[in-house]
Amino acid sequence: MIVVNYHESAFPSASIDFQLTRTEAEEAAKDILTIQGYRPSTYRAVTTFGFDDQAKIYLERELGLETANRMMASEVTVWQWNTRFYRPQEQEEFFVAVSPDGRLVGFHHEIEETRPGPNLSEQEAREAAELFLRDTRSLVLTDYRLVESNTNVLDFRTDHTFTWEREDFKAKEATVRFMVTIQGDRVGGYFEYLKIPEAWKRDYVRIRSRNEATQAVAQIGWAAVIVVILILFIKAISQHLFLRSTWRFGTISGVIIGVTTIALSINLLPLSLTSYATTDSLQSFYIQLLLSAFISAGFILLFITMAGAVGSVSYRSILPDKIAPEWIFSKPVLRTKEYFMGSVIGYLIPPVMLGYITAFYLIGNEFGVWSPAAVDYTDMASTTMPWLFPLSIGLQASILEEFLFRLVAICFLKRFIKSNFIAVLIPAILWGFLHSNYPQQPFFIRGFELTLVGIMFGYVFLRFGIISTLIAHYAYDALLLSLFLFQSSRLYFQVSGVIVVGLLLIPLIPALIALFRRRLEHHPFMLNAAVAEQIDNQRPAEPPTVIEPPPSVESKPALAETPSVLSTRIISLIGLVVLLSVGAITLLPVERFLDFMEVRLDRQQAIDVADEYLTQRGVDTRSFITAATFRTAVSQSPLSNKYIREEAGLSKLNEIYQARLEPAFWRIRYFKSLEKEEYRLRVSHDGRVIEYDHRIAE
């Protein structure tokens, strides 16, 4: 009842009026390009949904969700369909963004810097930009003021960028801006956005830094759990604690995650084209993605196998009356009382969690707890198999986290701590605060919320075993991630959601049939105690101690221990070749990049030069934090260096840097924590200040 009546109050959703479907948005983008005189039909296209998360959060936090929803629906561009038009291995491409109701809100034409075009004056380019705003966006420019203009003079054309600000609208301190770029004499870019005050951005970064710092501390505990797994793994192998069947639980779990990871990557291939670099071939892009997916799946498989095997060993000794992991993925276990109870408890937990979390945030909202409005749309709905997303993520989260924080961590702590509460609490805290980078505020609230869930999971684990927590964790995550399927009006999506959430009910069917027939079984040989006894019986006995007789006086050393003359000569020859090679490399006069350069300043001397420079300008450097790094032309301009070296040779490259460019410098930065103002200087390798940059708030 709590979830049904109060879930929307605890977790309100952002209001989005989708007047265009994904396909219709792509057609609208094509129409816009056609009007601009381009031929979109000759390009490939990929369309995704996106939104300006920072603008959304600003409006929600500063104005409240009701006002924010009203502004985001009409006056502020937040939601958009983004369509990319591209051709493999061609630099030219287009980006078109339209709002959910079909308005143009963004446009970019990517072309080469060397493409020729007219060199319009600033006034001529401004008139072209204003014409675009009047004709394409129907703006009355008397309501806007020009706040910024930039000119970029290229070798074969001149580009101009103009930014206007709407004068009759403000969202607290934020304003709406429109930016137009003229490439030569054509519109090459358009973007409308909410200009958020820098002071608010810095303050929000400060707030979010607490979330990140809290998660970083929890990650130390995460790393400790991984170290424990490695140590216990080595120890278990040395003590012969693994049966062949011990690997079964972790291996099958790892295979499940690996297969779903690869399947999800394949399912996302069409959407991944938004990040495709057209300098590469499309085939190599796909190969890299698939190779990355297989490598990732392989590492996950190995780690889960290791964690499952290690956890199984500790699980046997701590919970001897529970079903041994070796039997969990077997047919006979499906008809046992233990499996039936574990599954039922696992499916009862998600509704309890939903009620608890709803009540938690409903009460928390009264005390200043904040969480962003949910966005009830995901691009997963545009994939061929949308159900793979909740299935894959749900399985990954449940198996990985339950293995680490319940199967391994609790069992490990129980070996040294008698208190169940402490053994449950420590992993719950680590698990809960690893989620601290979520946007909820205050920074600790997400960790505190999930710590309580982790405590519940821990006690369920001790009472009913790993089956219950695996099912509960998967069912809860899959349910939340499947909401977009249930909210769809399409029957295919709704059925997909039911299948994803109800997937674990399939193994429960044999147990339900056995229950109705009153044939639920209890097999003592499937319990941890029986498996532990079996391992003890199979462990090899200690070999008897054998006292070796002392060697006789006439005994000769083994021939194998004496290196042959041939092998000695080979080793000597290899050593001589290595020495000659090193000598040739170091002594022969070979020209190298920047070999003329002599660095005359160390780090402190460079800082002293920068300090003196700022002091002469009235800056008290003692009130700033100072950071200094040494940079050379090797890392600063790799592409330019490669081009000159290939076209003109190494000698010419060295000549250019020696006569015209700075081959190396010290970069000195003066800053204060969480403040915009800072100073950046570059001090050359011979002690000259070659760059000065004073950055201040708007």
N, C-alpha and C positions, 0 to 999 in steps of 0.2 A: 504493500500500500504506500509506503514511504516513497519508493521509486516512482510509482505511477503518478502520485499526486504532486511530488515536489522535485522530481528530477530536473525539469525545465527551469525551476527557480534556482536550484543549486548550480546547474550548468547551462546557462542560457546560450542560445545559438545566434550567430550573426545572421542578419536578415539579408538574403540575396535573392533578387527576383530574376531568375534565368529566363529571359525572353528568347534567347537564342540557345540552341543546342550546340555541341561541339562542331558538328558538321556544318550547321548554319553559320557559325562564327567564322569557319574557314572560308565559306563562300563569300561572306561579307568582306573578309580580308582580300580575297581575289578581286572583288568589285572595286575596292579602294585602289588597288594597284592599277587596275585597268583604267580607271578615271585619271590616274596620274600619268598614263601613257606607257605603261609597262605591260609585259605579256606574262602573267603568272602561270599560264598553262604550260610553259616550257620549263618550269621549275618543279622540283619535288617539294612537298609541304608536310609539316608536322605541327599539330595544334595541341596546346596544353593550357590548363587553367592555372592562373597565378594571382597573387595579391600582394599589396604593399604591407608587409607585416608591421613595419615600424609605424606607418601612418595609422593602421588599425589599432595598435596598442595605445598610441598617443591619444586618439579620439576616445577610446574606451576609458582610459585612466583619467583623462582631464575633463571629459564632458558626461561620462556615464553611457551605458549601453544604448538606452533609448534614443538619446540625441545623436550618438555616434551612428546608429543604424539609419536614422533619417538622413544624416549628411552623406553617409557612404552610398546611399541609394540614389542621390541626385546631384549633390554639389561637390563632392570630393571623390576623385578617382582612386579606388582601392582595388576593386575586383576587375579582372580582365582576362579575356581569351587571347593568348599569345600564339601567333602563327609565324613559323619560320619558313621562308622560301629559299631553297638552295640548290646548287648543282655540285656533285662530287668533283673535287679537285679544281674548283673555280673559286676565286676570292669573292666575286660579286654575289651578294645575297640580300634578302629583304626580311625585316622584322615588322610585323603589323600587330598592334594590340587594339582590340575593340572591347567595349564595356559589355556587360550582360544584356543590355538593351540595344546593342549594335552601334554605339557611337565610336568614332575613331578617338583613341586616347594615347596612342603611341605609334611611331613609325621610324624606321631607320633603314637607310640604304648603304650597305657596306660596299665600297669600291676601292680601287688601288689609289695610293697617293700620287702615282704617276699618270693617272688618267687626265687628259687635257680638258680644260674648260675655261670659260671667260674669267676675267679678273674684274669683277664688279667692285665699285666703290662701296663704302659702308652704307651710304644713303640708298643706293640702288638695291643693294641686298636687303636692306630693311623694308623697302617698298615691296619687294617680292615676298618677304615673310608675312607682311601685313595682308597682302592679297590672299595668301594661302589661308590665314586665320579667318578672314572675312568669308571667302568662298567655301572652304572645306569645313570649318568649324562654326561658321555663322556667328562669330564674336563681334560685339560692338566695341571697338578699340578705345572709345572714349571712357569706358569703364575700367581700363587697364593702364598701367604705367610701365614704361620700360625701365628695368632695374639693372640690366647687365647686357653688355655687348662685347664680343670677342672676335678678333680677326686672325686667321691662320693662313699665312702666305706660303703656298707650296711652289714647287718648281714650275708646274704647268697650269695652275689655277689658284684662285683665292677662295677660301671658305670663310663664312661668317656665321656666328651663333648669336641669337638674340633671346632675351628672357623677359617676359612681361609678368606683372603681378596684378591680380584682381584687387581693385581698391574697395569694393563694397562688401567684402566677405572676410571674416576672420573666425577661425576655430580656436578660441582663446588667443594664444599668441602666434598660432600657425596661419600661414596664408597659402592660397592656391596660385601656382605659377604655371606658365606655358612657355616652353622652350622650342625654338625653331632654328634649324641649321640649314643654311644655303650652301650647297656644293657647286661652285661655279655660278651657274644661273638657275639651278634646279633645287627644289626642296629635297634635302637629303636626310632630314631628321625632324621629328616632332615628338614632344613628350609633355604631358601635363601631370602635375604631382603636387602633393602637400609639402610645403616648405616648413619643416619643423625647427623650432629654435635650437641653436647649438647648446644652450644652457640645459635644456630638457634632455637632449641626447647624452650630454656628459653625466647628468644626474642619473639617467636610466642605466648607463654603462656602469656607474658606481654601484647601483642597486644590484645589477646582474652579476657584478664581480663577486658579490658575496655568495651567490648561488654557485658560481664556478669554483670558488675557493673551497666551499663546503664539499662539493663533489670531488675535488682534487684530494682532500683529506681522506674521504671514503675510498678513493682509488688505491690508497696505500694499503688499506685492508684487503681490497681485491687482489692486489699484487701478493700480499702475504698468503692468501688462500692458494694462489697458483704455486707459490714456492712450496707450501705444505704438500700439495698434490705431487710435485716433482720428487720431494724427499720420500714421501710414503710410497711412491711408485718404485723407486730404486730399492727401498727397504723390502717391499713385498716381493720383488723378484729375487732378491738375495736370500730371502727366507722361504721361498717356494710356497707363497700363499695364494698363488693363482692356479685355478684349474683351467682346463681348456674352455669350459663353459663360462668361466668368470668374465671372459672378454665379450661374451654374447650380449649382455645388457648394454654396455657402453657402445659396442660396435654397431648394433642395430639402431640405437638412438642416434649415433653419429651419422649413419647412412641416411636415416630419415631426414635429418637436418640438411645434410649435403645435397640430397636429391631435390628437396623443396627449394633450397637456395639456388641451385642451377635452373630449376623450372621457373622460379620467379624472375631470374635474370633474363631468360629467354622471353618470358611474357612481357618484360619491360623494354625489350629491344626497340619497338617503334617509338616509345616515348624518349628513349635515350638519344635519339637523333637530335634533340635540342642542344646537346653538348658536342655533337660531331664537328671536328675541325676539318673544314673542306680542303685543307692542304694535304690530308691523307686520303687514301682510297677508301671507299665505303667497305670493301671487303676486309681490309686490314683493321678498320675500326670495329667491325663485328667480331673479328678474330680476337682482338685484344680484350673486348668485353667478355667473350665466352671463356677465354683463357684465364682472365682474372676471376671469373665465377668458379671455374673448376679448381683453381689454386686455392681460393678461399674455402670452397667446400672441402678440399683435401685437408687443409689445416684444421678446420672445424671437426672433421671426422676423427683425426688423430687425437685432438685434445679431448673431445667427448669420450672417445674410447678409453683414454688414459684416466680421465676423471671418473668414469663409470666403474672401471676396474678397481681403482683405489678406494672409491666410496663403498664398493661392494664388500671389500675386506673389513673396513671399519663397521659397516652396517651389520655384518654377521655377529660381531662380538657385542655390539651395543644393544641391538634389538633381536635377540635370538628367536623370539616367538613370531616374527614377521616372515612373510614369503621372501625367500632369497631372490635377489636380482637375477640369478641364473635361470630362474623359472618364469620370470614375468612375461617374456615374449613366447610362451609355449601354449599349446592348445589345452592341456589338462588343467592349467591354472584358471581357465575361464569358468570352470564349474565349481570352484572352491568358495567356501564361505568367506575367507579372507579377501579374495578378490572382489566378491560381490559387495561386501561392506565398504571396502576402500573406494570402489567406484561410486557407490551411492553417496558417501560422505563427500567425495570430490565434486559431484554435481550439485550438492546442496550448498556448498560454500559460495559459488559466484553470486546467487541471489542475496546471500547475507552480506557479501562484500559490497554489492551495489547499494543496498540499503544503508550500510555503514558509511560509505563514502558520500552518498547523497546527504545524509544527516550531518556528516562532518563539515561539509562545505556550506550547508544551509545554516548551521550554527556559526561557522567561521565567518560567513559574510556579515553577520551582525557585529563581529569584533574586528573588522577591517581586513579580513583575508580576501585576497583578490586572485582571480584566475581569468585568463582571456576567454572571450566568447568562442565557442566551438564553430568551426567552418564545416557545414554539412555537405561537403563535396570533396571528392578526391579524383585525381586522374586515373586511379585504378579502375574506375567505372568505364574508362575508355579502352581498356585492354581486352584482349581476346578471352582471357580467363580471369575475371575480376576476383573470384574467390581464392585465387592463389595467394594474394597479399595477406589477408587475415590468417589463412592456413599456415603459410610459411613463417610469418612473424610470431604467431601464437606458439608454434612448435619450437622455434628457436629460443624465445624468451623462457618458456616453461622448462624445457630440458636443460638449457645452459644454467639458468639461475637456480633451479631446484637441485641440480647436481652439485653446484658449488656451495650454495648457502644452506642447504638442508642435508643432503646426502654426505657431503665431505665435511663441511664446517661443524655442524652440530655433532656428528659422530666423533670427529677429532677432539672437540672440546670435552665431550662426555668421558673421554678416556682419562682426563686430568681433573675435571671438575665434577663434583658429586651433585651440585645443584642443577636441576633441569632448567630453572629459570635463567641462570647465567648462561648456560650453554645455548639456550634459545635466543636470549636477548642480544648477545654480541653479533651473531650473523644477521639478526633482524635489523639492527642499527646500520650495519655495513650495507646491507641490501637496500634499505629504505633511503639512506642518504646518498647512495650512488645515483638516485633519480633527482638530485637537487638542482640539476641544470634546467629543469622544466621552468617555465616562466612564472609559476605561481609565487605570490608574495604574501607574507614575508619569506625570506630565503629558506628558512628551516621548515616551512609548513609541509612541503611535499615529503621531505624525509621523515618528519614526525608522523604524518598520516600513514605512510607505508611501513614504518617501524611497527606500528600496532598490527597491521596486516601480517607482517613477518612473524610477530610473536604468535599470532593465531596459527599461521602455517606451521611454525615450529612445533607447537603442541599437537597439532593434527598429525604431523610427521611422526612424532614419538608414539602417539596412540594408535594410528592406523597405518603407518608406513608410507613409503615413497609413492605408492600408487595414488593415494588420495591427493597429495599436493601436486603431482604432475597433472592429474586430470583437472583439479580446481584451477591451477594457474593457466593451463591452456584454455579451458572453457571460458574463463573470465576475459582473457586477452582477446580471444577469437570473437567473443560476443561484442566487445567494444569496437574492435576493428571491422566488424561486419555490419555496423549500423548503417553504413551507406548502402548496403545491399538490401536491408529490410526497409529503408526509407524510399527505395525506388518503386516506381509504379509498374516496372516490368517484371513479369512472372519469373523470368530466368534469373534475375538478380535475387528475388525473394527466395526462390528454391535454393540458390547457391548459398545464401546466408544460413538457411536451415541445415544444409549439408555440412557446412564448415563447423557450426556450433555443435551439431549432433553427431559429428564424426566418431567421437569416443563412445557413443551409445552402441555402436555396432558390436564391439567386443563384449558389451554387457548383455547382449541378447541371449547367448548360451547360458549365462548365469540366471537370467530371468526365467528362461524355460526350465532350468533345473529347480529354481525356487518354486515355481507353480507345480512342478511334479514332485516336490519335496525330496529332491535328490541332490541338494547342495552337499558337496563333499569336503572332507578335511583330510589332507595328506600330510602327516608329520614329516615325511621325507623332503617336502618342498620348503620347509622352514629353514631359517638361517642356522639354527643349532645343528640340524642334521647335515647341512652342507659343510659347516665348520668341522664336524667330526669326520666327515669323509675326507676332507683335505688333510687333517692330522694323520689319518690312516695311510694316505698316499704319499706323505712327505718322506723323502729319502732319509734313511737312518744315517747317523753320523759315522763316517768311516773310522775303523780302528786305527789307533796310533801305532805307527811302525817306526822302530828305532833302526836307523841305518847303521850298518857296521862301518867303522873307520876305514878310509881307503888304505890299501896296502902300499908299502914302500915302492913296489915295482909297478904300481898302476901308472898308466900314461894318460895325459889329458886327452879329452875327446878331440878327434880331428876336426869336427864341425866348429869347434870354438876358435880355431886358428884361421885367421883370414888368409886367403890364398894370395900368392904373389900377383896374380892377374887382377884380382879385385883391388889390391892396393894401388897398382899402376893406374887403373881406371879412375879411382877416386882422386889420385894425384893429378891426373890429366884434367879432370873436371875442375878441380880447384884452380889449376893454372889458367884454364880458359876463363873462369870467372874473374880471377885477378886481372888478367890482361884486358878483359872487357870493361871492368870498372875503371882501370887505368886509362883506357882509351876514351871513355866517356868523360872522365874528369880532366884529363890533361890535354887532349887534342883541341885546337882552337876552332870550336863550332859556335856559330852565332846563335844566340837564343833570344827569345822575346824579352825585352826590357833589361837586357844584360848590361846596359849602360847606366842604369839607375843606381844611385847610392842614397840610401835612407839615412838622413842625418839626425832625425828626431825619434826618441822613444815615446811611449805613451804619455808619461808625465810631462815631458818637455812640450809635447803638442798641446796638452791641456793648459800649461802655463802660457803659451802663446795666445790661446783662445781667451783665457782669463784676462790677460792684459788688454786684448782688443776690446772686450766687453766693458772692462773697467773704465777705459778711456771714453766710453759712451754712457757712462753713468749707471751701469748695471752692477748690482751687488750679487756677484756670482756665488757667494757663500750661502745664499738662501735657496739655491737650486741644487737638484740632484744632477750629477754629471756622469755621462756615459761616453766612452771613446772607443771607436773601432777603426782598424786599419784596412783600407781598400786599395786594390790595384786595378789596373786596366784589364787584367786577366778576367776578373769577375764582373766588372762594370759594363763592358760593351762586347760580349762574346760574339754576337752576330756581325757587328761592324768590323771587329778584328778579323774574323774569319773571311769576310768579303775582301778586305784590303789585302790580306795575306795571300788569298787565292788569285786575286787579279793582278797585284803589283809585287808580291814577294815579301819575305820577312824583313829584308833590309829597308824597304820603303816604309813598312809599318813602324819599325823602330825609329826611322828618321822623322816620321810624322809626330810620334809621341815625344821625341826629344826636342823638336823645334816648336810645335804648336799646341800640344795637349799635355795634360797632367797625367803622368804614368802611374802615380800613386798619391794618396793623401790620407790624412786622419780626419774622420768624421766625428765631430764633437757635438753632443746634444746636452742642453741645459733645460730641465723641466721640473715641474712640481706635480705630485700625485693628484689626479682628478682635476687638473686645471688646464685650460686650453692654451694659455700663454706659454711659449717656449722659444728658445734660441737654438738655431742649428748653424754650425760653422764647418767649413772645410779648411784644413791646414795642410799645405803642400808638404811633400817629403823633405823639402829643404827649409821649411819654417815660415812660409808666407800664408796669410789668410786669403784664400781664393774664392770663398763664397760665404755670404752672411744672409741668414733668413730669420726674421722675427715674426713669429706667428701669434696672433691675438684673436680673441673672440670677436664675432661679428658686431 
